[in-house]
Structure formats: C-alpha cells, structure tokens
Amino acid sequence: NTQQDVSIQLAIATCYMQSNGNGSAVLRLKNLFQVGYEIINL
C-alpha cells in the first residue's frame, strides 16, 4: 500500500478536524477523497 502525497494527507486531516470527528466523517472523507479503499473496513 502506497501513501498519498503529504498535501493530500494534510487536506484530509484538516477536513476531519473541522468535522465533528464522529464515525460518519470517516465514511464521508473516504468517499470525498477516494482514499482508504480496502484499508478502512466499516
């Protein structure tokens, strides 16, 4: 598994911190940035 570019990681982290930090934020960010497939099991 390769990591995303640092700028993308920071964008995702910033969006996550601006959300409520609840479980629904993880799924929303996963779909928004198209990351975490086959990594995040919900």
C-alpha positions as CSV (number, residue, x, y, z in Angstrom):
1,N,0.0,0.0,0.0
2,T,1.4,3.3,-1.0
3,Q,0.7,6.5,0.9
4,Q,-0.9,9.6,-0.6
5,D,1.1,12.8,-1.1
6,V,1.6,14.8,2.0
7,S,-0.6,17.7,0.7
8,I,-3.5,15.3,0.3
9,Q,-2.9,13.8,3.8
10,L,-3.0,17.3,5.3
11,A,-6.2,18.2,3.4
12,I,-7.9,15.0,4.7
13,A,-6.7,15.7,8.3
14,T,-7.9,19.3,8.1
15,C,-11.3,18.3,6.9
16,Y,-11.5,15.6,9.6
17,M,-10.6,18.1,12.3
18,Q,-13.3,20.5,11.0
19,S,-16.0,17.9,11.2
20,N,-17.5,16.6,14.5
21,G,-14.9,13.8,14.5
22,N,-17.6,11.2,14.6
23,G,-17.8,7.9,12.7
24,S,-19.8,9.3,9.8
25,A,-16.9,11.7,9.0
26,V,-14.7,8.8,8.2
27,L,-17.0,7.4,5.5
28,R,-17.7,10.9,4.1
29,L,-13.9,11.7,3.8
30,K,-13.3,8.2,2.3
31,N,-15.8,8.9,-0.4
32,L,-14.8,12.5,-0.9
33,F,-11.1,11.9,-1.4
34,Q,-11.4,8.3,-2.8
35,V,-8.9,7.0,-0.2
36,G,-8.9,4.2,2.2
37,Y,-10.5,1.6,0.0
38,E,-9.6,-1.9,1.2
39,I,-7.9,-0.2,4.2
40,I,-10.8,1.2,6.2
41,N,-13.3,-1.5,7.0
42,L,-16.6,-0.1,8.2
